[in-house]
């Protein structure tokens, strides 16, 4: 059985292309994640209406709604009220409460529930949300690596069999 030299080498460009595509995918993930991280805490939002917080014991309130936003960095209450039977009572920072960066209040001296808060906050913005969705989508692509590698191995094996046994034979 005779075959031409170099026929096995026709598979090398395909293999190199797949390796290059994998490297580009990984680099894309790294660059996209870096871009998302730079968007953290760059947008400012305002809650104009009073948001309700409840005291959960030991003077700690539950977190503000926007503490779970993409790229949340900090918040600043502009008005804090305590709901009493006689109406809303204005609370004073450092006297009645302290502000925590995680979006909660502590040392609340008034134990009436709920507490109403108006505040501004910083977060990553829509770019952070889009970037996180992209990183998640590219990350879930890794679930298919086993199938992709299996397809590559099958392609190489079939290619080798065709190169070795598929040539013309001289009798």
C-alpha positions as CSV (number, residue, x, y, z in Angstrom):
1,X,0.0,0.0,0.0
2,X,1.4,3.4,-1.0
3,X,0.3,6.8,-0.2
4,X,1.7,10.2,-0.8
5,X,3.9,11.8,1.8
6,X,2.3,14.8,3.5
7,X,-1.3,13.7,3.3
8,X,-1.5,13.4,7.1
9,X,-0.3,16.9,7.3
10,X,-3.5,18.2,5.8
11,X,-5.1,17.7,9.2
12,X,-2.6,20.1,10.9
13,X,-4.3,23.4,9.8
14,X,-7.6,22.2,11.1
15,X,-6.2,21.2,14.5
16,X,-4.2,24.5,14.7
17,X,-7.4,26.5,13.8
18,X,-9.3,24.8,16.7
19,X,-6.5,25.5,19.1
20,X,-6.4,29.1,18.0
21,X,-10.2,29.4,18.4
22,X,-10.0,28.1,22.0
23,X,-7.2,30.6,22.8
24,X,-9.3,33.4,21.4
25,X,-12.3,32.3,23.4
26,X,-10.4,32.2,26.7
27,X,-8.8,35.6,26.0
28,X,-12.3,37.0,25.1
29,X,-13.6,35.8,28.5
30,X,-10.7,37.5,30.3
31,X,-11.0,40.8,28.4
32,X,-14.8,40.9,28.8
33,X,-14.6,40.2,32.5
34,X,-12.0,43.0,32.9
35,X,-14.3,45.4,31.1
36,X,-17.2,44.4,33.3
37,X,-15.1,44.9,36.5
38,X,-14.2,48.5,35.3
39,X,-17.9,49.3,35.1
40,X,-18.5,48.6,38.8
41,X,-19.8,51.6,40.7
42,X,-19.7,54.1,37.9
43,X,-23.4,55.0,37.5
44,X,-25.6,56.9,40.0
45,X,-29.2,56.2,40.7
46,X,-31.7,57.8,43.0
47,X,-34.7,56.4,44.9
48,X,-37.0,59.4,45.2
49,X,-39.9,57.6,46.9
50,X,-39.5,56.2,50.4
51,X,-38.3,52.6,50.3
52,X,-39.4,50.4,53.2
53,X,-36.8,48.7,55.4
54,X,-37.6,46.5,58.4
55,X,-35.6,46.0,61.5
56,X,-34.5,42.4,61.9
57,X,-33.2,42.6,65.5
58,X,-30.1,44.0,67.2
59,X,-30.8,47.3,65.4
60,X,-29.9,46.0,61.9
61,X,-32.3,46.7,59.0
62,X,-32.7,44.7,55.9
63,X,-30.7,45.8,52.8
64,X,-32.0,48.3,50.3
65,X,-33.4,47.0,47.1
66,X,-30.5,48.2,44.9
67,X,-27.8,46.5,47.0
68,X,-28.1,43.5,44.7
69,X,-27.7,45.5,41.5
70,X,-24.8,44.6,39.1
71,X,-21.7,46.4,40.2
72,X,-23.3,47.9,43.4
73,X,-20.6,50.0,45.2
74,X,-22.2,52.2,47.8
75,X,-25.3,54.2,48.9
76,X,-26.0,57.4,50.7
77,X,-29.4,58.0,52.5
78,X,-30.8,61.5,51.9
79,X,-33.7,61.0,54.2
80,X,-34.6,58.4,56.9
81,X,-37.9,58.3,58.6
82,X,-39.3,56.1,61.3
83,X,-43.0,55.1,61.0
84,X,-44.7,55.9,64.2
85,X,-48.4,56.2,65.2
86,X,-48.0,60.0,65.3
87,X,-46.5,60.2,61.8
88,X,-43.1,59.9,60.2
89,X,-40.2,60.8,62.6
90,X,-37.0,62.0,61.0
91,X,-33.9,60.0,62.1
92,X,-30.5,61.6,62.4
93,X,-27.3,60.0,61.1
94,X,-24.8,59.0,63.8
95,X,-27.4,59.8,66.5
96,X,-30.1,57.4,65.5
97,X,-28.4,55.2,62.8
98,X,-25.2,54.5,61.0
99,X,-24.9,53.7,57.3
100,X,-23.3,50.4,56.2
101,X,-21.8,50.0,52.7
102,X,-23.7,46.7,52.3
103,X,-27.0,48.7,52.0
104,X,-28.2,48.3,55.6
105,X,-28.6,50.6,58.6
106,X,-27.5,49.8,62.2
107,X,-27.9,51.3,65.6
108,X,-31.5,52.3,64.9
109,X,-32.7,53.9,68.2
110,X,-36.3,53.8,67.2
111,X,-37.8,50.3,67.1
112,X,-40.9,51.1,65.1
113,X,-41.2,49.2,61.8
114,X,-41.0,50.1,59.0
115,X,-38.2,52.6,58.4
116,X,-38.5,54.7,55.2
117,X,-35.4,55.6,53.3
118,X,-34.7,57.9,50.3
119,X,-31.2,57.5,48.9
120,X,-28.7,57.7,46.1
121,X,-26.6,54.7,45.1
122,X,-23.8,53.8,42.7
123,X,-23.8,50.7,40.6
124,X,-22.3,49.4,37.3
125,X,-25.2,50.4,35.1
126,X,-26.6,48.7,32.0
127,X,-23.1,48.0,30.7
128,X,-22.4,45.9,33.8
129,X,-25.6,43.9,33.2
130,X,-24.8,43.3,29.5
131,X,-21.2,42.4,30.3
132,X,-22.2,39.9,33.0
133,X,-24.7,38.3,30.6
134,X,-21.9,38.0,28.0
135,X,-19.4,36.5,30.5
136,X,-22.1,34.1,31.7
137,X,-23.0,33.0,28.2
138,X,-19.4,32.5,27.2
139,X,-18.7,30.6,30.4
140,X,-21.6,28.3,29.8
141,X,-20.0,27.5,26.4
142,X,-17.5,25.4,28.4
143,X,-20.2,22.9,29.1
144,X,-19.9,21.7,25.5
145,X,-16.1,21.2,25.5
146,X,-16.4,17.4,25.9
147,X,-18.6,17.2,22.8
148,X,-16.3,19.5,20.8
149,X,-13.2,17.6,21.8
150,X,-14.9,14.3,21.0
151,X,-16.0,15.6,17.5
152,X,-12.4,16.7,16.9
153,X,-11.0,13.3,17.8
154,X,-13.5,11.6,15.6
155,X,-12.7,13.9,12.7
156,X,-8.9,13.3,13.1
157,X,-9.4,9.5,13.3
158,X,-11.7,9.4,10.2
159,X,-9.3,11.7,8.4
160,X,-6.4,9.4,9.1
161,X,-8.4,6.4,8.0
162,X,-9.3,8.1,4.8
163,X,-5.7,9.1,4.2
164,X,-4.3,5.6,4.9
165,X,-7.0,3.4,3.3
166,X,-8.7,5.7,0.9
167,X,-5.8,6.2,-1.6
168,X,-5.6,4.4,-4.9
169,X,-4.0,1.0,-4.8
170,X,-1.7,-0.4,-7.3
171,X,-2.0,-4.1,-7.9
